[in-house]
Amino acid sequence: MNTFIKICGLRSAADVVAAVAAGANAVGFVFTNSVRQVTPAQAKLAVENVAPQVRRVAVMRHPGNDLCQRVIEEFAPDVIQTDAEDFGALQIPENIECWPVFREGAAEIATTGLYIYEGAQSGSGRKVDWSRAAEIARRGRMILAGGLAEDNVRLAVQTVRPWGVDVSSGVESLPGYKDHDLIRHFISAVRAAEKEL
């Protein structure tokens, strides 16, 4: 098993370089109200020298179509990530992947395709119920998010067995400031967990 790893809430080229060098499969940029929010121009500059196999993810929540189109045009992401119900109002080209976010407690969670499973508030550092997540993860390609960090991701991977993991606040020294050592330690912990499955 090779767990897909997304490092989210990046704000600079240095953060991106550190994440990719440590083995991240995807880098996420937040385009919604947050301490991690960036402009499409900032995100584009940050990924300028990233290899094409690393997924560039535009992370939003309840965006208007105007914002979505601006992010697509200026940043050129590989992926749009937003709450599942948002996609009906957005015009997204076929060459861009859509990663719906399903939040803990949702009445219905799609289990086909790839999706993010997390708590009520993104970037808050709060864990979801891993036993419930494990039940859902058996039915699809889940990227588990919410409260993950170096000290718990090993257990999370072993308990939930998600297709991937997504971290933001768990690799920060202060809200919005990525710690490159924590990024490396987080990814190392994921890879160590895989060997025990």
N, C-alpha and C positions, 0 to 999 in steps of 0.2 A: 504494500500500500504506500502510495506517495501522496501525502496530503498536500492539497493546493493551499498556498499561503498568500493572503492579501494583507499588505500593510496600508492602513488607511489614514487619512488626515494629514498627508504629507504637504509641505509648503515650500520646499526648496529643492534645487538640484542636488545639494549635498545630502539631503534626506533620501532622495530617490537613489542616488549612488550607493549609499549605505545599505538600503533595503535590498537592492538588486544584488550587490556584492555578497550579502548574507544568504541569498537564495530565495528571495521573494518571487512569487509567480505573477503577482499583480500589485500595482500601486494605485492607491485611491486618493482622489482630490475632492474636497467638499465644496459644493456650490450652493450652500444654504446657510442660514444664520447660525454661526458657530464660531468659537475661538479658532477653529481650524479653516475657516472659509478663505478661499483664494479666488482670484479672477481667472477667467479662461486664459488670458495672456500669461499670467504667472504659472499656471499649470503647464501650458505649452512649453514655456521656457525650461521648466523643471525636468521635462521628459525628452528634451531635445536629442540627447545622445543615448537613449535607452534602446536596447535591442528589441526587434519587433515581436519576439515571442513573449515578452513581458506585457501583460494586459494593462492598458491605461483605462482606469475606471472613473467615470464622472458620477459622483455621489450627490443625490438630491433628495428632497422630501417635499412632496406636494408642489412641484415647480409649475409655473405657467409655461405654456408652449413657447412663448417668446424667449424666456430664459433658456429653455432646453435647446432651442434652435441656435441661440448665440453660443452656447457651450459646444454644440456640435460643429458649428462653423469655425470658431476660433481655436478650440482645443483639439478637435478631431479625435475624440475618445474611441476606444475599441468597444467600450461597454457603457451603458447607462444603467445606474442602480438607483431605484426609488421604490417607494411603497407600491405594492402590487396594484392597488386601485388607481394609481396615477396614470398608468400606461394608456388607458382608454382615451385620454385627452391629449396625448402627445403624438407628434408625427416624427417617427424615428426611422431613418433609412434602414433597408434590409441588411446592409453590411455592418450594422452596429448591433451588438448583442444587448439583450435586455435581461437584467438580473432583478427580478421582483423581490422586495423585502416583505417577509411575513413576520409579524410581531407576536410575541408570546401572548397567548390568550385569544388569538384570532379565531373566529368561528370556523373558518375554512382555510386550509393550507394546501395549495397545489403541490403535487408530488411528482410532476413530470418536469423534466428540464432542470436547470440549475437555479437555485434560489438562496437568498440570505435569510437566516432565522435569528432574530435578536429580540431584545426587550423593547419596552414601550418607548424608550428614549435613546437614540443613538449617541455613542460617545460618552455615556454617563458612567461607564465602568461597572454597571450592574449585571450580574450573571443571570441567565435564564435557568429554569429548572432543567438540569441535565438529564434526569430520568425521562421527563416528557420529551425532551429534544431527541433522545435516543430512539424513542418509539417512532417519531416522525422521520428521523434520518434513515431508517430502514427502507423507506418508500421512495427515496429520490436522492438527488445530488445536492445535499445541504452544505452551505457554507455557514458554519456556526460563528456567531458574533455575540458580543455582550459580556463585558467583565473579564475577558481573557488576559492573561499576563504570564510571564515566565514561570511563576510559582504554581500556576494551576492548569496550564494548557496541556501538560502531560496527562493529567487525570482526565481532563475534558476530552482529549482525543481517544483515550482508552475507554471512557464511559459512553460517549455519544457515538463515536466512530463516524464523524462527519466526512463528507467528501473533501471539505476544505475548512479553513479557519480564517477569521478576519479580526485584526487587532488595531486599535487606535490609541486610546488613553493608556492602555497597559504597557506601552513602550514610550512613555513620555516622562520627562523629569519634572515638568510643569505643564498645566493644561495648554495644549497647542504647540509644545516644544518637544520634538522627537529626540530621544536619547539613542544614539547609534549603538552603544553597547547593549542596551536593553533590546533593541531590534535583533542583534546577533544572538543574544541569549535566548530570546523567545523562539527564534527559528531553530536553534540547536535543540531546545526542549521538545519542539514538535518532532524533529527528526529522531530524537532519542525515544519518544513515545511510539513511533512507528515500528521500531525494532522489537518492541515488546508485544505487539499485537499477534 
